Amino acid sequence: MKKVFTLVLIAALLVTMLVGLTGCKSGTGDEIKVWIGGSIVGEDELDKSQDSWVLSKLLKQYEDEHGVKIKLTYFEDEEAMVQLIANNERSNKEVPDWGSRDFPL
């Protein structure tokens, strides 16, 4: 049951990210930034080792199909993440990575 819940959660997360990808394009060509907040990928909800592997495979498939590079950024401070995304959507500029750490895919 936990695995089904985890897969549904990952699928929902991926759909949410893919819907938001257009607004997250940076001005540096074919790179897309994806922001994930702590409440979405939390230690209690997901087995990070297995689920980050699944997420990386799904993102790699999207990269291959669309010819883009996705930069996955995990924010510990969800409020900062929401503010940066809102600012990015208003200005349509690249968002700085304040308060974040990057996870390589």
N, C-alpha and C positions, 0 to 999 in steps of 0.2 A: 504494500500500500504506500509506503514511504517513497519507493522508487517511482510509482505512478504520479504521486503528488509532485515529486521533484521534476519529473519530465514535463508535466503540465506547467509548472512554474517556469521552467527554462523556456518552454515554447512561448508562454505569455511574455516573458522578458524579451525574447528575440523579436517577436512581433512588435512590441513597443519600441524597441530600438530601431527596427527597420522602418517603421512609420516615421520616426523622428530623424532619420539619417539626412534627409534633404536639408533640414534646417541646421544641421550640425557640420556641414562641409566647411572646412577651413579654406583659407585663400591660397593654399600652397599646392594646388593641382589636384591630383587624384587621391587625396588622403581624407578619410572621414573620421571624426572623433565620436566616440560613444562614451557617454557618462553613465556610471552605475552607482547608485547610492547605497549606503549601508543597510537601509531597511529593505532593499530589494534583494541584495545578496548578503544575507546575514549568516553568522555561524550557526544559528539555530535552525534556519530554514533549509540550508543546503549543505551537502557534503562537498566542501570546496574542491577537494582533489579530483573527485569523479566529475562533478558538475562543471568545474572550470574547463576540464578536458572536453566535455560535450559542447560547451559554449564556444570554445576555441575552434572546434571542428565545424560548427555551424557558421561561425564568422568567416573561417577560411573558405568554406564553400561559397558564401556570398561574395567574398573578395575575388575568387576565381571566376565566378559567373559574371560579375559586373566590372571587373578590371580596376578595382580600387583597393587601397590599403586602409584598413580600419585600425585606429589607435584606441585601445580600450583603456579607460581611466576609471579607477575606483576611488570614490570620495568617501572619506570617513565622516565628513560633516555634510549631511544631506541638505541642510539649509544653504550652505555655500554652493553646492552643486545646483540647486534650483535657481539661485540668483544668477550664477554664471550662465546657465542655459537661457534664462530669460533675457539677460543682457545680450547674449549672442544672437538670439532670434530678433531682437530689436535692431541691432547694429549690423547683423549678417557678417561679422568679422570673426577672426579666430579668437577663441577664448583662452586666456592664460590658465595654466594649471596650478592656481593657488590652492594650497591645502589638499593636494591630491598626490597620489603615487600611481605610477604606471605599472601595469602588468603586461609583460610581453606575451604575445600569442605564439 
